[in-house]
Amino acid sequence: MRVRPITPELLVAELAERLAGERPDARLRVAVDGPPAAEPDRLADALVDPLRVRGRPAVRVDSRDFLRPASLRYEQGRTNPDAYYLGWLDEAGLRREVLDPAGPAGSGRILPSLWNPETDRATRAGYRSLPPNGVVLVSGALLLGGGLPFDLTIHLVLSTGALARRTPGEWHWTLPAFARYAEEVDPAAFADVLIRMDDPRHPAMVDALDG
């Protein structure tokens, strides 16, 4: 594999070009997966306008708006890494309200948010219509390996040291969850696009070498 340094601006342009050309006459479900320290939400946000300019209307969905209620998330305590890894994300809700409707046989009617983790209540968001060639960008952590039906996956990876440095101290309890994710799921081995984000100001594309 070849690690290719790239500017943030060129990274967005290159990704937008690839996504725009992927299944151009169909809806596209894209995962932008990475720990908060890798800033997957920022990258997903940055792709919306470039995709629109290229004729692919895009909707960004934050996986934190699809967390399970606090009573379920904190059943084993507020800082349990195994619960964070296995039980925080409402995968069924994300599939039902976003990924299945955005799929080939779906209605295109998606719900951009389901649950507000701050108020611990339903968001009461309105449904949005995703055009036949629209792109839904789902950003967040621990999105891969659970069978969610994404058409293209982008994984942002940090070294162990960079992840620890860039993760705020009050969230260090999640680090074992990311170590488990890397070991058990190994998203870097199968993601369609792999980007090193030890410093989001200086990303690097990881390209497979032909042959």
MDAnalysis code that builds the backbone (N, CA, C; Angstrom):
import MDAnalysis as mda
import numpy as np

u = mda.Universe.empty(633, n_residues=211, atom_resindex=np.repeat(np.arange(211), 3), trajectory=True)
u.add_TopologyAttr("name", ["N", "CA", "C"] * 211)
u.add_TopologyAttr("resid", np.arange(1, 212))
u.add_TopologyAttr("resname", ["MET", "ARG", "VAL", "ARG", "PRO", "ILE", "THR", "PRO", "GLU", "LEU", "LEU", "VAL", "ALA", "GLU", "LEU", "ALA", "GLU", "ARG", "LEU", "ALA", "GLY", "GLU", "ARG", "PRO", "ASP", "ALA", "ARG", "LEU", "ARG", "VAL", "ALA", "VAL", "ASP", "GLY", "PRO", "PRO", "ALA", "ALA", "GLU", "PRO", "ASP", "ARG", "LEU", "ALA", "ASP", "ALA", "LEU", "VAL", "ASP", "PRO", "LEU", "ARG", "VAL", "ARG", "GLY", "ARG", "PRO", "ALA", "VAL", "ARG", "VAL", "ASP", "SER", "ARG", "ASP", "PHE", "LEU", "ARG", "PRO", "ALA", "SER", "LEU", "ARG", "TYR", "GLU", "GLN", "GLY", "ARG", "THR", "ASN", "PRO", "ASP", "ALA", "TYR", "TYR", "LEU", "GLY", "TRP", "LEU", "ASP", "GLU", "ALA", "GLY", "LEU", "ARG", "ARG", "GLU", "VAL", "LEU", "ASP", "PRO", "ALA", "GLY", "PRO", "ALA", "GLY", "SER", "GLY", "ARG", "ILE", "LEU", "PRO", "SER", "LEU", "TRP", "ASN", "PRO", "GLU", "THR", "ASP", "ARG", "ALA", "THR", "ARG", "ALA", "GLY", "TYR", "ARG", "SER", "LEU", "PRO", "PRO", "ASN", "GLY", "VAL", "VAL", "LEU", "VAL", "SER", "GLY", "ALA", "LEU", "LEU", "LEU", "GLY", "GLY", "GLY", "LEU", "PRO", "PHE", "ASP", "LEU", "THR", "ILE", "HIS", "LEU", "VAL", "LEU", "SER", "THR", "GLY", "ALA", "LEU", "ALA", "ARG", "ARG", "THR", "PRO", "GLY", "GLU", "TRP", "HIS", "TRP", "THR", "LEU", "PRO", "ALA", "PHE", "ALA", "ARG", "TYR", "ALA", "GLU", "GLU", "VAL", "ASP", "PRO", "ALA", "ALA", "PHE", "ALA", "ASP", "VAL", "LEU", "ILE", "ARG", "MET", "ASP", "ASP", "PRO", "ARG", "HIS", "PRO", "ALA", "MET", "VAL", "ASP", "ALA", "LEU", "ASP", "GLY"])
u.atoms.positions = np.array([
    [0.839, -1.183, 0.000],
    [0.000, 0.000, 0.000],
    [0.881, 1.243, 0.000],
    [0.345, 2.313, -0.558],
    [1.090, 3.559, -0.659],
    [0.362, 4.635, 0.123],
    [1.067, 5.325, 1.007],
    [0.499, 6.420, 1.782],
    [0.819, 7.715, 1.052],
    [-0.241, 8.439, 0.667],
    [-0.079, 9.622, -0.181],
    [-0.573, 10.866, 0.563],
    [0.341, 11.716, 1.038],
    [-0.096, 12.953, 1.698],
    [-0.948, 13.788, 0.747],
    [-1.940, 14.463, 1.318],
    [-2.863, 15.239, 0.506],
    [-3.391, 16.398, 1.331],
    [-3.668, 17.515, 0.723],
    [-4.230, 18.639, 1.474],
    [-5.699, 18.358, 1.769],
    [-6.247, 18.937, 2.831],
    [-7.679, 18.742, 3.118],
    [-8.565, 19.151, 1.951],
    [-8.211, 20.234, 1.264],
    [-9.020, 20.707, 0.146],
    [-9.007, 19.704, -1.013],
    [-7.829, 19.201, -1.342],
    [-7.726, 18.234, -2.425],
    [-8.385, 16.911, -2.033],
    [-8.300, 16.551, -0.761],
    [-8.959, 15.344, -0.290],
    [-10.463, 15.420, -0.545],
    [-11.073, 16.543, -0.186],
    [-12.517, 16.710, -0.388],
    [-12.850, 16.647, -1.873],
    [-12.064, 17.342, -2.691],
    [-12.325, 17.343, -4.130],
    [-12.201, 15.943, -4.726],
    [-11.186, 15.208, -4.296],
    [-10.970, 13.867, -4.828],
    [-12.090, 12.920, -4.410],
    [-12.496, 13.013, -3.143],
    [-13.592, 12.165, -2.663],
    [-14.899, 12.517, -3.363],
    [-15.169, 13.811, -3.510],
    [-16.408, 14.231, -4.164],
    [-16.457, 13.719, -5.598],
    [-15.324, 13.765, -6.278],
    [-15.276, 13.286, -7.663],
    [-15.561, 11.787, -7.710],
    [-14.992, 11.057, -6.778],
    [-15.224, 9.612, -6.769],
    [-16.677, 9.301, -6.456],
    [-17.227, 9.946, -5.444],
    [-18.608, 9.667, -5.059],
    [-19.573, 10.080, -6.166],
    [-19.299, 11.197, -6.812],
    [-20.185, 11.664, -7.881],
    [-20.246, 10.666, -9.027],
    [-19.149, 9.959, -9.270],
    [-19.111, 8.999, -10.366],
    [-19.573, 7.607, -9.989],
    [-19.878, 7.385, -8.723],
    [-20.274, 6.061, -8.246],
    [-21.788, 5.895, -8.404],
    [-22.200, 4.923, -9.200],
    [-23.628, 4.655, -9.419],
    [-24.379, 5.963, -9.694],
    [-24.037, 6.670, -10.750],
    [-24.565, 8.023, -10.971],
    [-26.072, 8.104, -11.145],
    [-26.710, 7.011, -11.528],
    [-28.159, 7.037, -11.740],
    [-28.933, 6.399, -10.594],
    [-28.274, 6.188, -9.471],
    [-28.921, 5.554, -8.323],
    [-28.538, 6.279, -7.051],
    [-29.313, 6.078, -6.015],
    [-28.952, 6.635, -4.714],
    [-27.706, 5.922, -4.192],
    [-26.936, 6.661, -3.399],
    [-25.679, 6.131, -2.868],
    [-25.644, 6.327, -1.363],
    [-25.388, 5.237, -0.630],
    [-25.311, 5.277, 0.829],
    [-23.849, 5.155, 1.241],
    [-23.323, 6.228, 1.839],
    [-21.890, 6.317, 2.126],
    [-21.667, 6.409, 3.629],
    [-20.769, 5.594, 4.142],
    [-20.331, 5.700, 5.530],
    [-19.044, 6.508, 5.580],
    [-19.005, 7.516, 6.437],
    [-17.768, 8.233, 6.745],
    [-17.462, 7.872, 8.189],
    [-16.663, 6.839, 8.362],
    [-16.471, 6.176, 9.649],
    [-15.144, 6.562, 10.278],
    [-15.190, 6.898, 11.562],
    [-13.962, 7.193, 12.269],
    [-14.261, 7.683, 13.667],
    [-13.304, 7.595, 14.570],
    [-13.508, 8.105, 15.921],
    [-13.676, 9.619, 15.889],
    [-14.291, 10.204, 16.928],
    [-14.455, 11.660, 16.937],
    [-13.153, 12.415, 16.703],
    [-12.037, 11.870, 17.176],
    [-10.745, 12.542, 17.001],
    [-10.365, 12.699, 15.531],
    [-10.925, 11.867, 14.659],
    [-10.626, 11.955, 13.223],
    [-11.551, 12.926, 12.501],
    [-12.541, 13.453, 13.197],
    [-13.470, 14.449, 12.666],
    [-14.227, 13.965, 11.426],
    [-14.874, 12.795, 11.508],
    [-15.642, 12.319, 10.349],
    [-16.803, 13.242, 9.986],
    [-17.401, 13.904, 10.977],
    [-18.524, 14.801, 10.694],
    [-18.075, 15.978, 9.842],
    [-16.905, 16.508, 10.154],
    [-16.399, 17.649, 9.395],
    [-16.148, 17.250, 7.939],
    [-15.579, 16.091, 7.722],
    [-15.324, 15.645, 6.355],
    [-16.642, 15.442, 5.610],
    [-17.613, 14.801, 6.259],
    [-18.905, 14.576, 5.607],
    [-19.577, 15.900, 5.259],
    [-19.538, 16.857, 6.182],
    [-20.115, 18.178, 5.905],
    [-19.448, 18.830, 4.692],
    [-18.129, 18.687, 4.610],
    [-17.381, 19.327, 3.539],
    [-17.699, 18.733, 2.172],
    [-18.263, 17.531, 2.145],
    [-18.565, 16.876, 0.874],
    [-19.917, 17.286, 0.300],
    [-20.791, 17.853, 1.105],
    [-22.159, 18.113, 0.667],
    [-22.201, 19.066, -0.528],
    [-21.586, 20.234, -0.412],
    [-21.638, 21.218, -1.501],
    [-20.904, 20.747, -2.755],
    [-19.690, 20.179, -2.643],
    [-19.029, 19.687, -3.853],
    [-19.835, 18.610, -4.585],
    [-20.554, 17.778, -3.838],
    [-21.395, 16.779, -4.492],
    [-22.566, 17.445, -5.215],
    [-23.166, 18.442, -4.575],
    [-24.275, 19.157, -5.199],
    [-23.830, 19.805, -6.499],
    [-22.659, 20.433, -6.477],
    [-22.126, 21.071, -7.682],
    [-21.924, 20.046, -8.797],
    [-21.605, 18.819, -8.425],
    [-21.380, 17.751, -9.409],
    [-22.674, 17.028, -9.764],
    [-23.811, 17.565, -9.350],
    [-25.092, 16.997, -9.740],
    [-25.587, 15.868, -8.869],
    [-25.012, 15.715, -7.671],
    [-25.447, 14.668, -6.749],
    [-25.919, 15.317, -5.449],
    [-27.222, 15.590, -5.310],
    [-27.736, 16.157, -4.046],
    [-27.372, 15.243, -2.879],
    [-26.903, 15.841, -1.790],
    [-26.417, 15.040, -0.670],
    [-27.070, 15.480, 0.638],
    [-27.305, 14.501, 1.503],
    [-27.823, 14.745, 2.847],
    [-26.843, 14.131, 3.831],
    [-26.448, 14.905, 4.822],
    [-25.532, 14.394, 5.847],
    [-26.310, 13.967, 7.079],
    [-26.064, 12.765, 7.543],
    [-26.712, 12.211, 8.726],
    [-25.635, 11.918, 9.754],
    [-25.822, 12.430, 10.967],
    [-24.879, 12.216, 12.066],
    [-25.356, 11.012, 12.874],
    [-24.514, 9.996, 13.001],
    [-24.934, 8.791, 13.725],
    [-25.248, 9.076, 15.188],
    [-24.740, 10.183, 15.734],
    [-25.060, 10.520, 17.137],
    [-26.525, 10.892, 17.294],
    [-27.201, 11.176, 16.184],
    [-28.637, 11.422, 16.236],
    [-29.430, 10.134, 16.131],
    [-28.711, 9.009, 16.178],
    [-29.356, 7.702, 16.166],
    [-28.812, 6.829, 17.302],
    [-28.509, 7.477, 18.425],
    [-28.102, 6.717, 19.603],
    [-29.347, 6.164, 20.302],
    [-29.149, 5.132, 21.061],
    [-30.251, 4.556, 21.829],
    [-30.541, 5.433, 23.045],
    [-31.709, 5.309, 23.641],
    [-32.022, 6.100, 24.840],
    [-31.009, 5.856, 25.960],
    [-30.867, 6.861, 26.832],
    [-29.876, 6.786, 27.913],
    [-30.090, 5.571, 28.803],
    [-31.338, 5.197, 29.027],
    [-31.611, 4.053, 29.894],
    [-30.970, 2.778, 29.352],
    [-30.818, 2.689, 28.042],
    [-30.180, 1.535, 27.417],
    [-28.675, 1.734, 27.277],
    [-28.261, 2.946, 26.892],
    [-26.826, 3.203, 26.726],
    [-26.068, 3.042, 28.040],
    [-26.675, 3.506, 29.134],
    [-25.974, 3.544, 30.419],
    [-26.357, 2.392, 31.342],
    [-26.959, 1.361, 30.780],
    [-27.392, 0.232, 31.595],
    [-26.234, -0.403, 32.354],
    [-25.044, -0.379, 31.759],
    [-23.848, -0.950, 32.401],
    [-22.907, 0.143, 32.913],
    [-23.431, 1.351, 33.080],
    [-22.625, 2.470, 33.543],
    [-22.367, 3.455, 32.425],
    [-22.013, 4.678, 32.795],
    [-21.830, 5.733, 31.807],
    [-20.503, 5.664, 31.072],
    [-19.554, 4.905, 31.596],
    [-18.231, 4.856, 30.970],
    [-17.796, 3.416, 30.730],
    [-18.702, 2.617, 30.199],
    [-18.389, 1.221, 29.917],
    [-18.002, 1.075, 28.442],
    [-16.747, 0.762, 28.144],
    [-16.326, 0.701, 26.743],
    [-17.011, -0.401, 25.945],
    [-17.359, -1.503, 26.604],
    [-18.037, -2.583, 25.879],
    [-19.447, -2.166, 25.480],
    [-20.132, -1.441, 26.353],
    [-21.464, -0.937, 26.016],
    [-21.374, 0.086, 24.896],
    [-20.368, 0.941, 24.945],
    [-20.158, 1.939, 23.893],
    [-19.937, 1.253, 22.554],
    [-19.177, 0.199, 22.564],
    [-18.843, -0.542, 21.349],
    [-20.047, -1.281, 20.775],
    [-20.822, -1.913, 21.649],
    [-21.881, -2.809, 21.188],
    [-23.287, -2.233, 21.247],
    [-23.521, -1.253, 22.148],
    [-24.905, -0.932, 22.428],
    [-25.335, 0.510, 22.358],
    [-24.462, 1.418, 21.951],
    [-24.877, 2.825, 21.927],
    [-25.644, 3.173, 20.654],
    [-25.198, 2.702, 19.515],
    [-25.812, 3.080, 18.245],
    [-27.079, 2.255, 18.008],
    [-28.156, 2.940, 17.654],
    [-29.404, 2.272, 17.295],
    [-29.316, 1.869, 15.824],
    [-28.663, 0.751, 15.568],
    [-28.447, 0.317, 14.190],
    [-29.770, 0.014, 13.495],
    [-30.719, -0.552, 14.225],
    [-32.022, -0.866, 13.621],
    [-32.731, 0.412, 13.180],
    [-32.667, 1.457, 14.023],
    [-33.292, 2.724, 13.674],
    [-32.616, 3.386, 12.485],
    [-31.289, 3.335, 12.448],
    [-30.542, 3.931, 11.337],
    [-30.863, 3.208, 10.028],
    [-30.961, 1.902, 10.103],
    [-31.311, 1.125, 8.911],
    [-32.745, 1.434, 8.470],
    [-33.665, 1.428, 9.423],
    [-35.090, 1.603, 9.104],
    [-35.387, 2.994, 8.547],
    [-34.782, 4.028, 9.155],
    [-35.157, 5.403, 8.816],
    [-34.278, 6.047, 7.748],
    [-33.090, 5.477, 7.505],
    [-32.165, 6.102, 6.555],
    [-31.707, 5.134, 5.468],
    [-31.060, 4.063, 5.860],
    [-30.359, 3.239, 4.882],
    [-31.291, 2.419, 4.003],
    [-32.329, 1.822, 4.573],
    [-33.266, 1.065, 3.747],
    [-34.059, 1.970, 2.805],
    [-34.608, 3.101, 3.286],
    [-35.308, 3.992, 2.347],
    [-34.400, 4.555, 1.256],
    [-33.101, 4.699, 1.551],
    [-32.159, 5.216, 0.558],
    [-31.618, 4.128, -0.351],
    [-32.027, 2.887, -0.126],
    [-31.539, 1.777, -0.926],
    [-32.236, 1.665, -2.266],
    [-31.831, 0.695, -3.070],
    [-32.367, 0.553, -4.431],
    [-33.888, 0.393, -4.480],
    [-34.451, -0.307, -3.509],
    [-35.898, -0.538, -3.502],
    [-36.621, 0.389, -2.536],
    [-35.897, 1.370, -1.994],
    [-36.479, 2.248, -0.984],
    [-37.286, 3.391, -1.571],
    [-38.010, 4.055, -0.683],
    [-38.869, 5.168, -1.081],
    [-38.108, 6.469, -1.280],
    [-36.879, 6.554, -0.739],
    [-36.123, 7.806, -0.768],
    [-36.534, 8.772, 0.326],
    [-37.479, 8.381, 1.168],
    [-37.982, 9.242, 2.244],
    [-37.214, 8.909, 3.516],
    [-36.265, 9.771, 3.891],
    [-35.377, 9.458, 5.003],
    [-35.593, 10.432, 6.157],
    [-35.283, 9.950, 7.345],
    [-35.369, 10.772, 8.556],
    [-33.946, 11.130, 8.974],
    [-33.563, 12.420, 8.898],
    [-32.163, 12.772, 9.157],
    [-31.733, 12.647, 10.612],
    [-32.667, 12.629, 11.554],
    [-32.317, 12.432, 12.968],
    [-33.492, 11.783, 13.679],
    [-33.160, 10.967, 14.665],
    [-34.197, 10.210, 15.371],
    [-34.249, 10.532, 16.860],
    [-33.057, 10.646, 17.495],
    [-33.014, 10.760, 18.956],
    [-31.978, 11.807, 19.351],
    [-32.362, 12.722, 20.233],
    [-31.447, 13.737, 20.745],
    [-30.824, 13.218, 22.037],
    [-29.518, 12.894, 22.025],
    [-28.909, 12.327, 23.232],
    [-28.777, 13.336, 24.370],
    [-28.856, 14.633, 24.062],
    [-28.750, 15.646, 25.113],
    [-30.043, 15.734, 25.920],
    [-31.173, 15.764, 25.216],
    [-32.473, 15.840, 25.905],
    [-33.042, 14.462, 26.200],
    [-32.469, 13.444, 25.579],
    [-32.949, 12.062, 25.681],
    [-34.415, 11.963, 25.257],
    [-34.700, 12.621, 24.157],
    [-36.046, 12.593, 23.581],
    [-35.945, 12.470, 22.064],
    [-37.055, 12.065, 21.457],
    [-37.120, 12.032, 20.003],
    [-36.917, 13.436, 19.450],
    [-36.247, 13.539, 18.314],
    [-35.941, 14.862, 17.760],
    [-37.146, 15.509, 17.083],
    [-38.127, 14.712, 16.686],
    [-39.298, 15.212, 15.949],
    [-38.900, 15.852, 14.625],
    [-37.806, 15.383, 14.066],
    [-37.364, 15.893, 12.765],
    [-38.349, 15.479, 11.678],
    [-38.416, 16.287, 10.629],
    [-39.259, 15.954, 9.491],
    [-38.525, 15.065, 8.501],
    [-39.285, 14.312, 7.748],
    [-38.687, 13.462, 6.723],
    [-38.204, 14.311, 5.548],
    [-37.182, 13.815, 4.871],
    [-36.659, 14.475, 3.677],
    [-36.669, 13.483, 2.519],
    [-36.841, 14.001, 1.335],
    [-36.852, 13.156, 0.145],
    [-35.476, 13.175, -0.502],
    [-34.904, 12.014, -0.658],
    [-33.609, 11.886, -1.317],
    [-33.866, 11.592, -2.788],
    [-33.383, 12.445, -3.704],
    [-33.628, 12.231, -5.129],
    [-33.081, 10.887, -5.615],
    [-33.524, 10.455, -6.797],
    [-33.081, 9.151, -7.319],
    [-31.566, 9.023, -7.462],
    [-30.858, 10.157, -7.614],
    [-29.391, 10.097, -7.705],
    [-28.734, 10.727, -6.484],
    [-29.485, 10.839, -5.385],
    [-28.971, 11.491, -4.187],
    [-27.966, 10.633, -3.427],
    [-27.205, 11.313, -2.576],
    [-26.190, 10.656, -1.751],
    [-26.514, 10.932, -0.293],
    [-26.533, 9.895, 0.520],
    [-26.667, 10.086, 1.959],
    [-25.322, 9.762, 2.594],
    [-24.788, 10.728, 3.334],
    [-23.488, 10.602, 3.999],
    [-23.733, 10.378, 5.481],
    [-23.476, 9.189, 5.969],
    [-23.652, 8.867, 7.383],
    [-22.290, 8.929, 8.053],
    [-22.122, 9.873, 8.966],
    [-20.820, 10.043, 9.619],
    [-20.900, 9.626, 11.073],
    [-19.783, 9.119, 11.574],
    [-19.728, 8.744, 12.980],
    [-18.741, 7.628, 13.231],
    [-18.783, 7.115, 14.453],
    [-17.831, 6.096, 14.897],
    [-18.457, 4.707, 14.895],
    [-17.622, 3.701, 14.666],
    [-18.007, 2.299, 14.820],
    [-19.171, 1.918, 13.912],
    [-19.142, 2.419, 12.675],
    [-20.257, 2.197, 11.751],
    [-20.140, 0.902, 10.959],
    [-18.943, 0.369, 10.840],
    [-18.720, -0.764, 9.942],
    [-18.669, -2.079, 10.706],
    [-18.902, -3.153, 9.984],
    [-18.792, -4.479, 10.571],
    [-20.069, -5.002, 11.179],
    [-21.116, -4.176, 11.263],
    [-22.368, -4.613, 11.859],
    [-23.432, -4.980, 10.855],
    [-23.074, -4.998, 9.586],
    [-24.026, -5.394, 8.562],
    [-24.902, -4.278, 8.042],
    [-24.603, -3.022, 8.380],
    [-25.386, -1.914, 7.845],
    [-25.146, -1.811, 6.338],
    [-26.206, -1.587, 5.556],
    [-26.084, -1.665, 4.089],
    [-25.558, -0.387, 3.439],
    [-24.268, -0.184, 3.533],
    [-23.622, 0.940, 2.853],
    [-23.160, 0.504, 1.467],
    [-23.219, 1.436, 0.517],
    [-22.746, 1.153, -0.836],
    [-21.265, 1.480, -0.990],
    [-20.777, 2.417, -0.185],
    [-19.367, 2.793, -0.223],
    [-18.948, 3.223, 1.174],
    [-17.770, 2.789, 1.579],
    [-17.314, 3.065, 2.942],
    [-15.996, 3.828, 2.931],
    [-15.944, 4.876, 3.735],
    [-14.732, 5.671, 3.947],
    [-14.349, 5.497, 5.413],
    [-13.140, 5.060, 5.664],
    [-12.687, 4.858, 7.050],
    [-11.518, 5.780, 7.351],
    [-11.641, 6.527, 8.425],
    [-10.589, 7.427, 8.889],
    [-9.867, 6.750, 10.041],
    [-8.569, 6.591, 9.913],
    [-7.805, 5.832, 10.897],
    [-6.724, 6.703, 11.528],
    [-6.494, 6.499, 12.809],
    [-5.406, 7.162, 13.534],
    [-4.535, 6.093, 14.175],
    [-3.269, 6.405, 14.338],
    [-2.410, 5.522, 15.112],
    [-2.895, 5.510, 16.558],
    [-2.502, 4.499, 17.297],
    [-2.919, 4.388, 18.694],
    [-2.510, 5.624, 19.487],
    [-1.280, 6.091, 19.270],
    [-0.795, 7.262, 19.991],
    [-1.548, 8.519, 19.624],
    [-1.801, 8.710, 18.316],
    [-2.529, 9.903, 17.875],
    [-3.955, 9.893, 18.390],
    [-4.581, 8.715, 18.399],
    [-5.951, 8.620, 18.900],
    [-6.011, 9.014, 20.375],
    [-5.043, 8.545, 21.153],
    [-5.020, 8.894, 22.580],
    [-4.763, 10.385, 22.776],
    [-3.854, 10.953, 21.992],
    [-3.533, 12.377, 22.137],
    [-4.707, 13.263, 21.739],
    [-5.418, 12.878, 20.707],
    [-6.469, 13.728, 20.158],
    [-7.834, 13.497, 20.805],
    [-7.952, 12.483, 21.630],
    [-9.203, 12.217, 22.330],
    [-9.199, 12.954, 23.661],
    [-10.196, 13.798, 23.942],
    [-10.233, 14.510, 25.228],
    [-10.201, 13.534, 26.408],
    [-9.589, 13.972, 27.493],
    [-9.398, 13.104, 28.649],
    [-10.673, 12.471, 29.158],
    [-11.776, 13.226, 29.120],
    [-13.030, 12.683, 29.652],
    [-13.617, 11.579, 28.772],
    [-13.031, 11.416, 27.571],
    [-13.496, 10.349, 26.678],
    [-12.455, 9.236, 26.518],
    [-11.415, 9.252, 27.328],
    [-10.393, 8.207, 27.213],
    [-10.941, 6.824, 27.528],
    [-12.026, 6.774, 28.238],
    [-12.625, 5.466, 28.548],
    [-13.119, 4.761, 27.286],
    [-13.299, 5.504, 26.159],
    [-13.740, 4.869, 24.913],
    [-12.593, 4.226, 24.133],
    [-11.347, 4.513, 24.504],
    [-10.215, 4.013, 23.719],
    [-10.190, 2.491, 23.609],
    [-10.514, 1.730, 24.672],
    [-10.556, 0.274, 24.493],
    [-11.592, -0.172, 23.467],
    [-12.678, 0.586, 23.321],
    [-13.683, 0.235, 22.318],
    [-13.111, 0.368, 20.905],
    [-12.332, 1.429, 20.683],
    [-11.734, 1.601, 19.358],
    [-10.637, 0.576, 19.104],
    [-9.917, 0.191, 20.143],
    [-8.914, -0.875, 19.986],
    [-9.599, -2.192, 19.642],
    [-10.709, -2.466, 20.283],
    [-11.468, -3.695, 19.997],
    [-12.017, -3.661, 18.569],
    [-12.506, -2.506, 18.153],
    [-13.029, -2.332, 16.793],
    [-11.944, -2.616, 15.764],
    [-10.761, -2.060, 15.990],
    [-9.651, -2.277, 15.053],
    [-9.256, -3.747, 14.992],
    [-9.314, -4.431, 16.117],
    [-8.893, -5.832, 16.160],
    [-9.968, -6.766, 15.615],
    [-11.219, -6.574, 16.035],
    [-12.280, -7.514, 15.685],
    [-12.885, -7.244, 14.308],
    [-13.076, -5.988, 13.989],
    [-13.698, -5.636, 12.706],
    [-12.642, -5.364, 11.645],
    [-11.564, -4.697, 12.034],
    [-10.466, -4.329, 11.135],
    [-10.986, -3.596, 9.901],
    [-11.675, -2.467, 10.099],
    [-12.247, -1.751, 8.949],
    [-11.198, -1.266, 7.956],
    [-9.971, -1.070, 8.410],
    [-8.916, -0.624, 7.495],
    [-8.632, -1.662, 6.411],
    [-9.001, -2.913, 6.675],
    [-8.707, -3.981, 5.720],
    [-9.720, -4.055, 4.585],
    [-10.920, -3.485, 4.771],
    [-11.932, -3.664, 3.730],
    [-12.640, -2.380, 3.311],
    [-12.396, -1.268, 3.975],
    [-13.056, -0.025, 3.579],
    [-12.684, 0.327, 2.134],
    [-13.628, 0.918, 1.415],
    [-13.367, 1.292, 0.030],
    [-12.337, 2.413, -0.064],
    [-12.370, 3.316, 0.915],
    [-11.416, 4.431, 0.963],
    [-10.830, 4.469, 2.367],
    [-9.521, 4.505, 2.459],
    [-8.826, 4.549, 3.750],
    [-7.992, 5.821, 3.815],
    [-8.204, 6.597, 4.882],
    [-7.515, 7.880, 5.031],
    [-6.875, 7.945, 6.404],
    [-5.601, 8.252, 6.444],
    [-4.907, 8.427, 7.720],
    [-5.172, 9.846, 8.218],
    [-5.587, 9.949, 9.484],
    [-5.966, 11.232, 10.056],
    [-5.257, 11.489, 11.383],
    [-3.979, 11.117, 11.473],
    [-3.246, 11.400, 12.707],
    [-3.312, 12.894, 13.026],
    [-3.292, 13.713, 11.982],
    [-3.524, 15.149, 12.110],
    [-4.485, 15.531, 10.988],
    [-5.757, 15.844, 11.297],
    [-6.725, 16.166, 10.242],
    [-6.305, 17.324, 9.346],
    [-5.344, 18.142, 9.805],
    [-4.847, 19.225, 8.946],
    [-3.899, 18.699, 7.880],
    [-3.403, 17.476, 8.080],
    [-2.454, 16.880, 7.138],
    [-2.841, 15.420, 6.889],
    [-3.956, 15.194, 6.202],
    [-4.400, 13.816, 5.964],
    [-3.518, 13.120, 4.932],
    [-3.724, 11.808, 4.825],
    [-2.996, 11.032, 3.822],
    [-3.906, 9.912, 3.323],
    [-3.999, 9.782, 2.015],
    [-4.745, 8.681, 1.406],
    [-3.880, 7.423, 1.426],
    [-4.503, 6.307, 1.721],
    [-3.806, 5.028, 1.675],
    [-4.303, 4.306, 0.431],
    [-3.460, 4.199, -0.580],
    [-3.834, 3.617, -1.862],
    [-3.302, 2.192, -1.957],
    [-4.142, 1.288, -2.458],
    [-3.686, -0.069, -2.726],
    [-2.816, -0.069, -3.968],
    [-1.770, -0.845, -3.938],
    [-0.893, -0.952, -5.105],
    [-1.389, -2.071, -6.002],
    [-1.514, -1.789, -7.291],
    [-1.950, -2.802, -8.245],
    [-0.923, -3.932, -8.327],
    [-1.454, -5.117, -8.497],
    [-0.565, -6.275, -8.647],
    [-0.104, -6.816, -7.334],
])
